[in-house]
Amino acid sequence: MHVDLVSGSQHESLVDLLVELHAFYNLGAAVTREAVQSHLVDRLLAPGSPQQLAVASMDGGDVVGLAAFGFVHSLVDFDPALRQHCQLKELYVRAGHRSTGVGRALMAWLARHAADHGCHRIDWPVKATNLRGIAFYESLGARRVADRLSYRLVRPALDRLEDDG
């Protein structure tokens, strides 16, 4: 297995993984490969995208895992050793490759990459119902951030708030 930033030769295999990821989060809902390919190239991998994509691939080149991440600068911590951190947006391993070390390899690669870029920590969200994921993260030594909650503003509340401005 090999982990690194995604390369152009891996795009087709990465599209397969993203189609699976979509179905995972959307209760099996289908999405076209064309829509995923367009989003990947035009948004996720576009110059200036705030996200970077690291992938785990097998010897044959097939992508079996993904870590989407970006670097964030603190607004409240000005110590150069503490002011940058890595924000993991998504960690996903294809169903047939879970519990085989792919997730651990991705997280180890991300820890090295983050440290090489001056980050002192990695933060990420996880669904409260993802007990397997929570157990995995805790096995890495990660701890829940007890004083943080996650919020989301969606339509129609988003529209109402926009109209208030």
C-alpha positions in Angstrom: 0.0 0.0 0.0 1.1 3.5 -0.8 -0.2 6.8 0.6 0.5 10.2 -0.9 -1.3 13.2 -2.4 -3.6 12.1 -5.3 -2.1 12.0 -8.7 -3.7 12.5 -12.1 -3.5 8.8 -12.9 -5.6 8.0 -9.8 -8.6 10.2 -10.7 -10.8 7.4 -12.2 -10.2 5.1 -9.2 -10.8 8.1 -6.8 -14.1 8.8 -8.6 -15.2 5.2 -7.7 -14.3 5.8 -4.1 -16.2 9.1 -4.1 -19.3 7.4 -5.6 -19.2 4.9 -2.7 -18.7 7.7 -0.2 -21.7 9.5 -1.5 -23.9 6.4 -1.1 -22.5 5.8 2.4 -23.6 9.3 3.6 -26.8 9.4 1.6 -28.4 6.1 2.4 -27.5 4.4 -0.9 -28.5 7.3 -3.1 -26.9 7.2 -6.5 -24.8 9.9 -8.2 -23.5 10.0 -11.7 -19.8 9.4 -12.3 -19.8 12.5 -14.5 -21.0 14.7 -11.6 -18.4 13.3 -9.3 -15.6 13.7 -11.9 -16.6 17.3 -12.5 -16.7 18.1 -8.8 -13.3 16.4 -8.3 -11.5 18.2 -11.1 -13.4 21.6 -11.0 -13.6 22.0 -7.3 -11.6 19.6 -5.1 -8.4 19.6 -7.1 -8.8 23.0 -8.7 -5.9 25.5 -8.2 -6.6 27.4 -5.0 -8.8 24.8 -3.5 -8.5 24.9 0.3 -8.6 21.1 0.4 -5.9 18.6 -0.3 -6.6 15.0 -1.0 -4.3 12.2 0.2 -5.1 8.7 -1.0 -4.1 5.2 -0.1 -3.6 2.9 -3.1 -2.9 -0.7 -3.6 0.1 -1.9 -5.7 -2.1 -1.9 -8.8 -2.9 1.8 -8.2 -6.6 1.4 -7.1 -7.5 4.0 -4.5 -8.9 2.3 -1.4 -8.9 5.2 1.1 -9.0 9.0 1.2 -8.1 11.8 3.6 -9.4 15.3 2.7 -7.7 18.0 4.7 -6.6 21.6 4.8 -4.4 23.8 6.9 -5.9 26.4 9.2 -4.3 29.4 11.0 -5.5 30.2 14.5 -7.1 33.6 15.1 -6.4 33.4 18.8 -3.0 31.7 19.2 -0.1 33.7 18.0 2.7 31.5 19.2 4.4 30.3 15.9 4.6 26.7 17.3 0.9 26.6 17.9 -0.9 28.8 15.4 -1.3 26.4 12.5 -3.3 23.2 12.6 -4.6 20.6 10.2 -8.3 20.2 9.7 -9.3 16.7 8.5 -12.5 17.1 6.6 -13.0 13.4 5.7 -11.4 10.1 6.2 -12.9 7.3 4.2 -11.9 3.7 3.5 -13.7 1.6 0.9 -15.9 -1.0 2.6 -13.8 -4.0 1.4 -10.6 -2.6 2.8 -11.7 -1.5 6.3 -9.8 -3.0 9.3 -6.8 -3.8 7.1 -4.6 -0.8 8.1 -5.6 1.6 5.4 -7.1 4.2 7.8 -4.1 3.9 10.1 -1.7 4.4 7.1 -3.7 7.5 6.0 -3.7 9.0 9.5 0.1 8.3 9.9 0.8 9.9 6.6 -1.4 12.9 7.5 0.4 13.2 10.9 3.8 13.4 9.2 2.5 15.8 6.5 0.9 18.1 9.1 4.1 18.1 11.2 6.2 18.9 8.1 3.9 21.9 7.5 4.2 23.3 11.0 1.0 22.0 12.4 0.8 21.1 16.1 -2.5 19.3 15.9 -5.1 17.7 13.7 -8.8 18.3 14.3 -11.8 16.5 12.7 -15.5 15.9 13.2 -17.1 12.4 13.5 -20.7 11.4 13.5 -21.8 10.5 17.0 -23.3 7.3 15.7 -20.1 6.2 14.0 -19.0 4.0 16.9 -16.5 2.0 14.8 -14.9 5.3 13.6 -14.8 6.6 17.2 -13.1 3.4 18.4 -10.6 3.7 15.6 -9.8 7.3 16.3 -9.4 6.6 20.0 -7.1 3.6 19.2 -4.8 6.2 17.5 -4.6 8.2 20.8 -7.1 10.8 19.7 -9.4 12.2 22.4 -12.8 13.9 22.1 -12.9 17.6 22.5 -15.3 17.8 25.4 -16.0 21.6 25.2 -16.9 21.7 21.5 -20.1 21.0 19.7 -20.8 21.0 16.0 -23.5 23.1 14.4 -24.9 23.4 10.9 -27.1 26.0 9.3 -29.1 24.8 6.3 -32.0 26.0 4.2 -34.6 27.3 4.9 -32.9 28.7 8.1 -30.0 29.8 6.0 -32.3 31.7 3.7 -34.1 33.4 6.7 -30.7 34.5 8.1 -29.5 35.8 4.8 -32.7 37.9 4.5 -32.1 39.4 7.9 -28.9 41.1 6.6 
